[in-house]
Amino acid sequence: MNLNAPAFSLFYHDGLQLAYFDAGDPSGPPILLIHGFASTATVNWVHPGWLKTLGEAGYRVIAIDNRGHGASDRPHEPEAYHPSRMAADAAALLTHLGLPDADVMGYSMGARISAFMALEHPHRVRSLVFGGLGIGLCDGVGDWDPIAEALLAPSISDVTHERGRMFRAFAEQTRSDRIALAACIQESRVLVDRADIARVDVPTLIAVGTRDDIAGSPEELAALMPDARAVDIPNRDHMLAVGDKVFKKAVLDFYREIGRQ
C-alpha cells in the first residue's frame, strides 16, 4: 500500500467545489481516474499503487474526488448524483486543465460514470478501462437499497445485511458523509442500454475479479462493444481486485497495445 497522497487542487462545476489531483509525468499521455462508490481518489488510486504504477510508466495521472466523496462538496439531494452529472464533472475537469481528451479509467461506480462520459462527451474519451463492472453496467448489480439503509442506520451494530455492513464499515473508514452516500447510491445506479453501450467504439478494457459477485460478466459486456476485451482478475472479490498486480499489468499492456506510450 502506498500512503503518499499528492497535493489536491479545487475547481468548480455545476455549483459545486470539486477536488482533484494532477500528478505523474506532466508531459505524458493523460489518464483520468474515476473512483468507486464510497471511496476517494486517494483510497482508490493512491493507496493501491495506481498513481505509482502509472506515473512510473510515464503517464500524467489525474483523479477526481466525485461529488459526495472525499474533499469535494457533498450535496444531500439524490438528483445530484445521476451518472450524467458526475460524468459532466469529469469532462469539466479536463476543460479546467486545458485537455481536449484523455484515456479514462473507472472502478465500479467510476466505470459507470466513465461509460456515461463516453456516451455523452465522446470527444473527450480516447479509451476506456472499466474495473469492477461488467454486464452489470446494463443489467444491474443487485439490490442496493440495503446499502442505503445501512449508511443511514444509527450505528453499524444495527446493520445485519452483509453487503450493507461492508459498505458502512468502508464509509466509516473513509470518514465519509453517510447522508450524501445514501443519496448517491439511490440515484447513481442508472443502467446503460445494451444498444447504447454498443455505440461506444473506443478501445476498451474490462477487468473484473473472478470472485466479484457485484460486477457481472466482463466477457458479456465486452461482446456488446466493437473494440472491447475482457480480463479476469484471479481470486479477487470486488474490494480486493482494485489493486491487484494482474489488473495493473493488463492495463499497462492495454495502453501499450493502443499506442499510449
PLY file of the C-alpha trace (Angstrom):
ply
format ascii 1.0
element vertex 261
property float x
property float y
property float z
element edge 260
property int vertex1
property int vertex2
end_header
0.00 0.00 0.00
1.25 3.46 -0.94
0.26 6.13 1.58
1.89 9.17 -0.04
-1.03 11.15 -1.42
-0.25 14.02 -3.80
-1.45 17.57 -3.31
-5.07 18.19 -4.26
-6.47 21.22 -6.07
-10.01 22.55 -6.47
-12.23 23.57 -9.37
-15.90 24.49 -9.67
-18.62 22.88 -11.74
-22.42 22.72 -11.52
-22.36 24.90 -8.43
-20.03 22.53 -6.56
-16.43 22.72 -5.41
-14.65 19.57 -6.56
-11.23 18.23 -5.60
-8.68 16.50 -7.82
-5.02 15.69 -8.13
-2.81 16.04 -11.20
0.39 14.04 -10.79
2.69 11.61 -12.56
4.64 12.72 -15.65
3.25 16.13 -16.71
4.39 15.54 -20.28
2.94 12.04 -20.51
-0.38 10.89 -22.01
-3.16 11.94 -19.60
-5.19 9.28 -17.82
-8.30 10.39 -15.94
-9.18 8.13 -13.00
-12.73 7.97 -11.58
-13.15 6.17 -8.27
-15.91 3.93 -6.97
-18.80 4.42 -4.58
-17.85 5.40 -1.00
-14.19 5.65 -2.00
-11.97 8.62 -2.84
-9.24 9.39 -5.35
-6.67 8.65 -2.65
-8.22 5.40 -1.41
-8.98 4.05 -4.88
-5.90 5.16 -6.81
-3.06 6.19 -4.48
-3.14 3.62 -1.68
-3.41 0.58 -4.02
-0.43 1.87 -6.02
-2.08 3.02 -9.25
-0.56 6.51 -9.13
2.89 4.99 -8.61
2.39 2.36 -11.34
1.07 4.76 -13.97
3.39 7.62 -13.05
6.48 5.44 -13.27
5.26 4.18 -16.65
5.34 7.77 -17.95
1.68 8.80 -17.72
0.11 12.00 -16.45
-2.27 10.79 -13.74
-5.37 12.85 -12.97
-8.01 11.75 -10.46
-11.20 13.41 -9.25
-12.96 13.12 -5.91
-16.51 12.54 -7.17
-19.20 14.81 -5.77
-20.32 13.44 -2.41
-16.91 11.93 -1.78
-13.50 12.87 -0.40
-12.72 16.58 -0.33
-15.43 17.51 -2.86
-18.75 19.08 -1.94
-21.37 16.65 -0.67
-24.93 17.51 -1.69
-27.65 15.53 0.07
-30.20 15.55 -2.78
-30.35 12.24 -4.72
-30.86 14.01 -8.05
-27.35 15.49 -7.73
-25.86 12.04 -8.26
-27.19 10.99 -11.65
-24.23 9.48 -13.56
-24.70 12.10 -16.28
-23.97 14.86 -13.78
-20.91 13.11 -12.42
-19.69 12.40 -15.96
-20.10 16.10 -16.70
-17.91 16.85 -13.65
-15.18 14.64 -15.11
-15.42 16.30 -18.52
-15.34 19.72 -16.83
-12.11 18.75 -15.05
-10.47 18.09 -18.44
-11.69 21.51 -19.60
-10.32 23.10 -16.42
-6.93 21.52 -17.11
-6.96 22.59 -20.76
-7.07 18.99 -22.02
-9.15 18.15 -25.08
-9.37 14.46 -24.14
-7.86 11.68 -22.04
-7.80 7.95 -21.54
-10.46 7.32 -18.89
-10.36 4.59 -16.26
-13.08 3.98 -13.68
-13.69 1.43 -10.98
-17.19 0.18 -10.10
-19.39 3.30 -9.92
-16.48 5.10 -11.57
-16.74 2.70 -14.50
-20.43 3.55 -14.84
-19.58 7.27 -14.79
-16.91 6.60 -17.42
-19.48 4.89 -19.64
-21.81 7.89 -19.37
-18.85 10.15 -20.18
-18.10 8.13 -23.32
-21.75 8.31 -24.41
-22.41 11.96 -23.58
-18.94 13.50 -24.09
-17.46 11.13 -26.68
-14.88 13.58 -27.98
-13.26 13.72 -24.51
-12.66 9.94 -24.18
-9.76 8.33 -26.07
-10.08 4.90 -24.45
-11.82 3.24 -21.51
-10.89 0.91 -18.69
-13.82 -0.49 -16.72
-12.67 -2.08 -13.47
-15.09 -3.92 -11.21
-18.04 -3.60 -13.60
-19.10 -5.97 -16.35
-22.56 -6.61 -17.73
-23.95 -5.17 -14.51
-23.49 -1.84 -16.29
-26.51 -2.78 -18.41
-28.36 -5.37 -16.32
-27.91 -4.02 -12.80
-25.75 -5.08 -9.90
-28.28 -6.42 -7.43
-30.35 -4.88 -4.68
-28.50 -1.92 -3.21
-31.35 -0.49 -1.15
-29.96 -2.25 1.95
-26.70 -0.33 1.44
-28.54 2.98 1.68
-30.34 1.71 4.79
-27.03 0.60 6.30
-25.48 4.00 5.67
-28.36 5.76 7.42
-28.57 3.37 10.39
-27.75 4.93 13.78
-24.85 2.53 14.28
-23.07 -0.20 12.35
-24.16 -2.57 15.11
-27.73 -2.06 13.86
-26.81 -3.35 10.38
-27.38 -7.05 9.70
-27.20 -7.06 5.88
-23.74 -8.41 4.94
-23.03 -6.11 2.00
-24.59 -3.21 3.91
-22.17 -3.78 6.79
-19.26 -3.93 4.35
-20.08 -0.55 2.80
-20.99 1.03 6.16
-17.60 -0.01 7.53
-15.87 1.30 4.40
-17.72 4.62 4.68
-16.67 4.96 8.30
-13.08 4.07 7.42
-13.00 6.83 4.77
-14.81 9.28 7.11
-17.49 9.83 4.51
-20.71 11.82 4.67
-23.14 8.92 5.01
-26.21 11.01 4.08
-24.52 12.07 0.84
-23.53 8.48 0.09
-27.07 7.23 0.73
-28.35 9.84 -1.73
-25.65 8.80 -4.20
-26.50 5.10 -4.08
-30.17 5.88 -4.69
-29.51 7.80 -7.92
-26.21 6.58 -9.38
-27.32 3.07 -10.42
-28.84 4.19 -13.73
-28.43 1.41 -16.29
-26.92 1.79 -19.74
-28.98 0.26 -22.54
-27.21 -2.52 -24.43
-27.80 -0.72 -27.71
-26.18 2.41 -26.29
-23.05 0.72 -24.98
-22.69 -0.94 -28.39
-22.15 2.57 -29.83
-19.02 3.13 -27.74
-16.26 2.30 -30.21
-13.12 3.48 -28.41
-10.65 0.79 -27.29
-11.96 -0.64 -24.02
-10.57 -2.98 -21.36
-13.00 -4.60 -18.90
-11.41 -6.19 -15.80
-13.35 -7.99 -13.07
-12.30 -10.23 -10.19
-13.31 -13.87 -10.52
-14.86 -13.72 -7.02
-16.68 -10.43 -7.66
-20.40 -11.02 -7.01
-21.36 -7.42 -7.87
-19.91 -6.59 -11.29
-21.39 -9.16 -13.66
-19.59 -10.83 -16.55
-16.82 -8.78 -18.22
-16.92 -11.08 -21.25
-20.64 -10.49 -21.80
-20.16 -6.72 -21.72
-17.11 -6.88 -24.00
-19.11 -8.88 -26.54
-21.53 -5.95 -26.90
-18.84 -3.42 -27.74
-16.99 -3.08 -31.06
-13.46 -2.74 -29.64
-13.50 -4.23 -26.14
-11.60 -7.00 -24.44
-12.16 -8.69 -21.07
-9.68 -9.85 -18.45
-10.29 -11.91 -15.32
-8.54 -10.88 -12.11
-7.98 -14.27 -10.44
-9.29 -14.98 -6.94
-10.23 -11.38 -6.20
-13.56 -10.02 -4.99
-14.97 -6.56 -5.64
-12.96 -4.86 -2.91
-9.61 -6.61 -3.44
-9.42 -6.56 -7.24
-8.69 -2.85 -7.49
-5.00 -3.02 -6.57
-4.22 -6.45 -7.98
-1.00 -6.89 -9.99
-2.83 -8.79 -12.74
-5.17 -5.81 -13.19
-2.25 -3.37 -13.31
-0.30 -5.44 -15.84
-3.39 -5.78 -18.03
-3.90 -2.01 -18.03
-0.26 -1.26 -18.86
-0.33 -3.86 -21.65
-3.59 -2.38 -22.95
-2.16 1.13 -23.10
0.93 -0.12 -24.92
-1.22 -2.01 -27.41
-3.27 1.07 -28.26
-0.20 3.27 -28.60
-0.35 5.36 -25.46
3.40 5.40 -24.90
0 1
1 2
2 3
3 4
4 5
5 6
6 7
7 8
8 9
9 10
10 11
11 12
12 13
13 14
14 15
15 16
16 17
17 18
18 19
19 20
20 21
21 22
22 23
23 24
24 25
25 26
26 27
27 28
28 29
29 30
30 31
31 32
32 33
33 34
34 35
35 36
36 37
37 38
38 39
39 40
40 41
41 42
42 43
43 44
44 45
45 46
46 47
47 48
48 49
49 50
50 51
51 52
52 53
53 54
54 55
55 56
56 57
57 58
58 59
59 60
60 61
61 62
62 63
63 64
64 65
65 66
66 67
67 68
68 69
69 70
70 71
71 72
72 73
73 74
74 75
75 76
76 77
77 78
78 79
79 80
80 81
81 82
82 83
83 84
84 85
85 86
86 87
87 88
88 89
89 90
90 91
91 92
92 93
93 94
94 95
95 96
96 97
97 98
98 99
99 100
100 101
101 102
102 103
103 104
104 105
105 106
106 107
107 108
108 109
109 110
110 111
111 112
112 113
113 114
114 115
115 116
116 117
117 118
118 119
119 120
120 121
121 122
122 123
123 124
124 125
125 126
126 127
127 128
128 129
129 130
130 131
131 132
132 133
133 134
134 135
135 136
136 137
137 138
138 139
139 140
140 141
141 142
142 143
143 144
144 145
145 146
146 147
147 148
148 149
149 150
150 151
151 152
152 153
153 154
154 155
155 156
156 157
157 158
158 159
159 160
160 161
161 162
162 163
163 164
164 165
165 166
166 167
167 168
168 169
169 170
170 171
171 172
172 173
173 174
174 175
175 176
176 177
177 178
178 179
179 180
180 181
181 182
182 183
183 184
184 185
185 186
186 187
187 188
188 189
189 190
190 191
191 192
192 193
193 194
194 195
195 196
196 197
197 198
198 199
199 200
200 201
201 202
202 203
203 204
204 205
205 206
206 207
207 208
208 209
209 210
210 211
211 212
212 213
213 214
214 215
215 216
216 217
217 218
218 219
219 220
220 221
221 222
222 223
223 224
224 225
225 226
226 227
227 228
228 229
229 230
230 231
231 232
232 233
233 234
234 235
235 236
236 237
237 238
238 239
239 240
240 241
241 242
242 243
243 244
244 245
245 246
246 247
247 248
248 249
249 250
250 251
251 252
252 253
253 254
254 255
255 256
256 257
257 258
258 259
259 260
